Amino acid sequence: MDSASAAAPPRVYRSALRAQQAAETRRRIVEAAAQLFSSEGYQAATLAAIGRAAGVSTETVKTAASKAELLIAAFEVTFAGVEAAVTLTETEVAAEVFSVPDAAFLDVVIRQIGDANARGHALWTVLVGAAASDPVVDAALRGILERRAADYRRLVDELLARGYTARVTDPEATAATLSFLLSPEGYQQLVTQSGWSTERYAAWVRAAILAELTR
């Protein structure tokens, strides 16, 4: 074995270690950003404050992402559990949901989306507000809404296939209705602002969905 080959494993190890450390630093930054954006809003949450909360320098935060990119990443991780522009149906959690028996499917969907709304509704409000003045956030929001529409079209197909409704005359309209019923805004108004319990919220959403599917 020549000297170059002998030196390769340590370099690979150091490279993997650096990548792991970088990923951990980014995770802390995104989590700190999510907390501050939720509590302080988009304008008030500075990169310096995010750095202090994450235990890193402001320059490290700037190197990781812009403020707009951090807001987008924070929402993606908080709501869907993954920092990527993917539909919810592409996530591991969705794969588990789609594997449940037919009778339990709708309740599991409502619970999973309700949990996501509980985690992410505050960030969603910040994201929508920031989109009005930040073109980067606006473009990301448009993509999120397109992916949400695709998720709900898939949900309508799945509910039809599982026998929750005999037929759907207008799948696009039904998907839009379900998206509205399960929206972060609806969760925020009913649970956070009106004080509904999560059980009451889930029961109301279930009844509203079934009414839409069978009307």
N, C-alpha and C positions, 0 to 999 in steps of 0.2 A: 504494500500500500504506500503510495507516495505521500509527501507531506501535505499537499493540498487536500487529498481525500481525507486524511486524518483530521484536518482542521474543519471539515464541513459540518459535522454534527454540532459542535459548539455554536457555530454561526446560526444554524437552523434553530437551535434552542433559544438563543438570544433574540432572534427574529420573532419566534412564537411568543416569547415572554413580553416583548415590546408590544406586540399586537394585542395580547391579553390585557396589558396595562392600559393601552389606549382605549380599548373597548370598555374597561371598567371606568376610566375617567369620563368617557362620553356618557355612560349610563348615569353617573352621578350628576353630570351637567344637565342632562335631559330631565332627570327626576327633580332637580332643584328648579329648573325652568318651569316644569309643570306646576310645582307648588306655588312659586311666586306669581306666575301668570294667573293662576286660579284665584289667589288671594289679593293681589295688587292690581291686576289688569295689565294690558299690553304696554301702555306707555310708561307706567310707573315702575315696572319690573326692569331694571337696568341690567346690562351685562355684568357690571361690577357686582351688583347684588346677587346675581345668579352665581358668579364665581365664588363669592364669600359663602353662600349656602352650600356649594358643591365642594368647598375646600381647595379651590384652585385659583390661579391668577386670572385677571380679566383677559390678559393676552391668550391664555389657554382656551378660554371660552370663545374668543374671537376666532382662534384657529379652528376650533371644532365646528362652528357654524355661525351664520348670521342670526340676528334676533328673530327675523321672520322664519328662518329654517328651524330654529329651536322651538318656536311656537308650534309649527307643523309637526315636528318630531314628538313634542310633548303630547299633543293631542293623539297622534297615531298610537303611541305606546300606552297612554292612559286608557284609550277607548278600545283599541283592538289588541293590545298586548305585543305589537310588533312594529318596529320603525320601518315602515315600507308602504309604498302606495299600492296596496292590495285590497281586494274586496274581502269582506268578512268571511265569505264562503271559502276563501282560500286559506284560512288560518287553521291551526290544529284544533282549536276549540270548536270551530264549525264542523270539522270532520267528526268530532265526537257527537255533536248535536245531531247530525244527519244519520248517525248510526243508532239512535234510540228507537224504540218501538213506536208504531204509529199512534197509539193511544196517548202516549206521553209527549209526543213531539211538540205540539203547540205550547204546552206548559214549559217545556225546557227552553224553547225559543224565547218565550216571554221572560223567563228568569234570566237567561244569559244577556239579552238586550237590556233588561232592566238593570242588571249589575253593571253593564258597560255605561249606561246612562248615569247611574249613581256615581261612578268614577269620573266620568268625562263631561257632565252637563255644564259645569262651570267653565271648563276650557272651551267648550263649544261656543258658549256665549262670547268669550274673548276672541275666538277665532273669527266668528261672524263679524264682530265689531271691527277687528283689525283689517279684515278684507275690504272694508269700505275705503281705506286710505293707503293700503299697502298692496301693490300689484302682485308681489310674490305670494302673499297670503291669499289674495283673491284667486289667483290661478290654482293654488292648492285646494281652495275651497270648492272651486268648480269641479276639480277632479274627484274630490271626496263625494260630492253630490252625485256625480255620474256613477261612481262605484256603489253608492248607496242604492241608487235606482236599480242597478243590475242585481244587487243582493235581494231586493224585494221582489223583483221579477222572478228570481230563482225561488224565493220563498213561496210565491203564489203557485208556481208549477209544482212545488213539493207538497203543498197543502192539497192541491187538486189530486195529485197522484196518491196521496195517503187517505183520500176519501173524506176530507173535511168539507168539501163542497162537490156537488155533482158536475158543475160546469162554471166557467168564468167567461162572461160575454165580452168583457173589456179588460184583459190582463193588465194593461198599462194603468188604467184608472184604479183597478184594485190594488196594484202595487203601490201607487201613489197614496192611496188611502191608508194602507198598512204602514207605510213610511211615516205618515202623519201621526197615526195612533201610537207608534212606538218611538217617536222622535225625542231627542234630548229636551227640546222645549216643553213637550207635554209632561215629561217626567219632572222637570224643574217646577212647572206650574202646579202640578197636582201634589207631588211629594214634598219638595223643598219649600214652596211658597204656601200651599194650602194645608200642609201638615198631614196628608194622607199617609197611612202606613203602606209599606211595600206590598203587603198582602191585599189591601184594598185596591191599590193601583193595579196589581197583576190581575185581580178578578175583573176589574173594570175593563182593562185592555182585552182580556180574553173574551168577555161578553161582546165588546164592540167589534172585535175581529170576526167572531162567529156570526154576528148580525150582518156584517158586510158580506161575508161569504155566502150567506143563505138568503139574502133579501131578493 
